[in-house]
Amino acid sequence: MEHIATSELPETLQQIFAEIQRTKTPLTVTHEGEPLVIIYPATSQPHRPAFGAMKGSGKILGDVIAPVISANIAILSRQIELAHQDPSDRFIAATAVYHQLTLATVDTNLTSASWLQTLS
């Protein structure tokens, strides 16, 4: 059950829900002293912060002491033949080639390269 009209509920519940919506205050329903459910007032749109949603979820493990992409991969990224010049795709393809990997992608810019082993 995902939805139910308030008209299908007892009058007491309708009054409680109206009060929750009016005061914008959640209500905790308990059973034998233990929380069973929390009822929150509805909002017109779900609120999700545009920035800062991941704040505090990362962990710094140390200083960067070497580039993420080796010099060999960087050079190879400029030598490979791709139909476009997107640097990200070039680094991805060069990394796969350098390490002799099959690249799992549905990106047609990469799957169309006959020399690149892809799985799509």
C-alpha positions as CSV (number, residue, x, y, z in Angstrom):
1,M,0.0,0.0,0.0
2,E,1.6,3.3,-1.1
3,H,-1.3,5.7,-0.9
4,I,-4.6,6.0,1.0
5,A,-7.1,8.9,1.1
6,T,-7.6,10.5,4.5
7,S,-11.3,10.0,3.9
8,E,-10.7,6.2,4.3
9,L,-9.2,6.8,7.8
10,P,-10.9,7.3,11.2
11,E,-11.7,10.8,12.2
12,T,-9.1,10.7,14.9
13,L,-6.3,10.0,12.5
14,Q,-7.5,12.7,10.1
15,Q,-7.3,15.2,13.0
16,I,-3.8,14.0,14.0
17,F,-2.5,14.3,10.4
18,A,-4.0,17.8,10.0
19,E,-2.2,18.8,13.2
20,I,1.1,17.4,12.0
21,Q,0.8,19.2,8.7
22,R,-0.3,22.5,10.4
23,T,2.6,22.5,13.0
24,K,5.2,20.9,10.6
25,T,6.2,18.7,13.6
26,P,6.9,15.0,13.3
27,L,4.9,12.6,15.4
28,T,6.4,9.3,16.8
29,V,3.9,6.5,17.2
30,T,4.9,3.9,19.9
31,H,3.8,0.4,20.7
32,E,4.4,-0.9,24.2
33,G,6.8,2.1,24.7
34,E,8.9,1.4,21.7
35,P,8.9,3.7,18.6
36,L,6.9,2.0,15.8
37,V,6.8,4.7,13.1
38,I,7.5,8.4,12.8
39,I,5.1,10.5,10.7
40,Y,6.5,13.6,9.1
41,P,4.6,16.4,7.5
42,A,4.6,16.3,3.7
43,T,6.4,18.9,1.7
44,S,5.6,20.0,-1.9
45,Q,9.1,18.9,-3.0
46,P,11.6,16.6,-1.4
47,H,14.5,18.6,0.0
48,R,18.0,17.5,-1.0
49,P,20.9,19.9,-0.6
50,A,22.5,20.7,-3.9
51,F,25.9,21.1,-2.3
52,G,27.4,19.4,0.7
53,A,25.3,16.2,0.5
54,M,28.5,14.1,0.9
55,K,30.1,16.4,3.5
56,G,32.0,14.4,6.1
57,S,31.8,11.1,4.2
58,G,35.4,11.2,2.8
59,K,38.6,10.4,4.5
60,I,42.1,11.8,3.7
61,L,44.5,8.9,3.7
62,G,47.7,10.9,3.1
63,D,49.4,13.3,0.7
64,V,49.6,12.8,-3.0
65,I,53.1,11.7,-3.7
66,A,52.8,10.7,-7.4
67,P,50.5,11.6,-10.3
68,V,47.5,9.4,-10.6
69,I,48.3,8.8,-14.3
70,S,51.8,7.7,-15.2
71,A,53.9,9.4,-17.8
72,N,53.6,6.4,-20.0
73,I,49.8,6.6,-20.0
74,A,49.8,10.3,-20.5
75,I,52.0,9.9,-23.6
76,L,50.0,7.0,-24.9
77,S,46.8,9.1,-24.5
78,R,48.1,11.5,-27.1
79,Q,49.2,8.7,-29.5
80,I,46.0,6.7,-29.7
81,E,43.5,7.3,-32.5
82,L,40.1,8.4,-31.3
83,A,37.4,10.2,-33.3
84,H,37.3,13.0,-30.7
85,Q,39.7,14.8,-28.5
86,D,38.0,14.3,-25.1
87,P,40.9,14.0,-22.6
88,S,39.0,11.9,-20.2
89,D,38.2,9.3,-22.8
90,R,41.8,9.4,-24.0
91,F,43.1,8.7,-20.5
92,I,40.5,5.9,-19.9
93,A,41.4,4.2,-23.2
94,A,45.2,4.7,-22.8
95,T,45.0,3.2,-19.3
96,A,43.1,0.1,-20.6
97,V,45.6,-0.4,-23.4
98,Y,48.6,0.2,-21.2
99,H,47.4,-2.4,-18.6
100,Q,46.0,-4.7,-21.3
101,L,42.5,-4.5,-19.9
102,T,39.1,-5.0,-21.5
103,L,37.1,-1.8,-21.0
104,A,33.5,-2.1,-19.9
105,T,31.6,0.8,-21.4
106,V,28.7,1.7,-23.6
107,D,30.3,4.9,-24.7
108,T,30.2,4.7,-28.5
109,N,33.2,7.0,-28.7
110,L,35.2,4.2,-27.2
111,T,33.4,1.1,-28.4
112,S,33.8,2.3,-32.0
113,A,37.6,2.2,-31.7
114,S,38.5,-1.2,-33.3
115,W,41.9,-1.4,-31.6
116,L,40.4,-1.0,-28.1
117,Q,39.1,-4.2,-26.3
118,T,35.6,-3.3,-25.0
119,L,32.7,-5.0,-23.3
120,S,29.4,-3.2,-23.7
